[in-house]
């Protein structure tokens, strides 16, 4: 690994630790450069082939986890949800996409369902924000069909 400070090509590993929510998603290595004596960390993960996302119009594009993060951030704007939860949700959604991508493809509809499930579990306002854009409601009645189960579960509590 090349030192990011002095560009020396010979660095040594000082410490290695298993990382990730499941205790094995990656390895964090602490390295030291013998040339400039500085330390830095690297993260090693399995390289996965990105599945193709099939859009509504049939186009295909590589899955982009930054779009998932952006969608979550917009839905959660000014909501009391921690950035740690957001990062965890992004990881869970990404894992879901990789596990369900049949033949290397997954529909945008299914990706949206993963996002909705995460939002529903943490913040109902954010869930409604995302759903209102994602599901493209044409009438107030369609929107009410989405809200009704939330109101019913509120009364049960």
C-alpha positions in Angstrom: 0.0 0.0 0.0 1.4 3.4 -0.9 1.7 6.0 1.9 -0.7 8.8 1.2 1.7 11.3 2.8 5.1 10.6 1.2 4.1 8.2 -1.6 6.5 5.5 -0.3 5.4 2.1 -1.8 6.6 0.0 1.2 4.3 0.4 4.2 3.8 -2.1 7.0 0.7 -3.4 8.7 0.7 -2.5 12.4 -2.8 -3.9 13.3 -5.7 -5.6 11.6 -9.3 -5.8 12.8 -12.5 -7.4 11.4 -15.1 -4.7 10.8 -18.7 -4.5 9.7 -22.1 -5.0 11.3 -21.9 -8.7 10.9 -18.3 -9.0 12.1 -16.7 -10.0 8.9 -17.7 -7.5 6.1 -14.2 -6.1 5.9 -10.8 -5.8 7.5 -9.5 -2.5 8.8 -5.7 -2.3 8.7 -3.6 0.2 10.6 -0.4 0.9 8.6 2.8 2.7 9.2 5.3 4.2 6.7 8.9 3.5 7.6 9.9 6.5 5.5 7.9 9.4 7.1 6.8 7.5 10.3 3.2 8.5 9.8 0.3 6.1 10.3 -2.9 5.7 8.3 -5.8 3.2 8.0 -7.1 1.2 5.1 -10.3 -0.8 4.7 -10.4 -4.0 2.7 -13.7 -5.3 1.5 -14.9 -8.0 -0.9 -15.4 -6.5 -4.3 -18.9 -7.3 -5.5 -20.2 -6.9 -9.0 -22.7 -4.1 -9.0 -26.2 -5.3 -10.0 -28.0 -3.5 -12.8 -31.1 -1.6 -11.8 -33.9 -1.9 -14.2 -35.8 1.4 -14.5 -39.5 1.8 -15.2 -38.8 2.5 -18.9 -36.6 -0.6 -19.3 -33.3 1.2 -19.2 -30.6 -0.4 -17.1 -27.9 1.3 -15.0 -25.5 0.1 -12.3 -26.8 0.2 -8.8 -25.6 3.4 -7.1 -25.7 3.4 -3.3 -25.2 7.2 -3.2 -28.6 7.6 -4.8 -30.1 5.5 -1.9 -28.3 7.8 0.6 -29.5 10.9 -1.2 -33.1 9.7 -1.1 -32.9 8.9 2.6 -31.4 12.3 3.4 -34.1 14.1 1.5 -36.9 12.2 3.2 -35.2 12.6 6.6 -34.5 16.3 6.3 -35.2 18.1 9.6 -36.3 14.8 11.2 -34.8 13.5 14.5 -32.9 10.6 13.0 -29.2 10.0 13.6 -26.6 9.8 10.9 -25.5 6.5 12.4 -29.0 5.1 11.7 -28.9 6.4 8.1 -25.5 4.7 7.5 -26.8 1.5 8.9 -29.9 1.7 6.8 -27.8 2.3 3.7 -25.8 -0.8 4.5 -28.9 -2.9 5.1 -30.5 -1.7 1.8 -27.3 -2.4 -0.1 -27.1 -5.9 1.4 -30.7 -6.5 0.4 -30.1 -5.4 -3.1 -27.1 -7.7 -3.5 -28.9 -10.7 -2.0 -32.0 -10.3 -4.3 -30.4 -9.2 -7.5 -31.4 -12.2 -9.6 -29.1 -12.7 -12.6 -27.4 -9.4 -11.7 -30.6 -7.3 -12.0 -33.1 -5.7 -9.6 -36.0 -3.4 -10.3 -36.2 0.2 -9.1 -39.5 -0.8 -7.5 -37.8 -3.4 -5.3 -35.0 -0.9 -4.3 -37.8 1.5 -3.3 -39.5 -1.1 -1.2 -36.2 -1.6 0.7 -36.0 2.1 1.4 -39.7 2.3 2.4 -39.3 -0.6 4.9 -36.3 1.2 6.5 -38.1 4.5 6.7 -41.3 3.0 8.0 -39.4 1.5 10.9 -37.8 4.8 12.1 -39.9 7.8 11.1 -43.4 7.8 9.6 -43.2 11.4 8.3 -40.0 10.5 6.3 -41.8 7.3 5.1 -44.7 9.4 3.8 -42.3 11.9 2.2 -40.4 9.2 0.3 -43.6 7.2 -0.6 -45.3 10.3 -2.0 -42.6 10.9 -4.5 -41.6 7.2 -5.1 -45.1 5.9 -5.7 -46.3 8.8 -7.8 -49.7 9.2 -6.4 -52.3 10.6 -8.8 -55.1 11.2 -6.4 -55.6 12.1 -2.7 -57.4 8.7 -2.3 -54.3 6.8 -3.3 -52.3 8.8 -0.7 -55.0 8.1 1.9 -54.7 4.4 1.2 -51.0 4.6 2.3 -51.8 6.7 5.4 -54.7 4.7 6.7 -52.6 1.7 7.9 -50.3 4.1 9.7 -53.3 5.8 11.5 -54.7 2.4 12.4 -51.4 1.2 13.9 -51.1 4.5 15.9 -54.5 3.8 17.5 -53.4 0.3 18.5 -50.5 1.7 20.5 
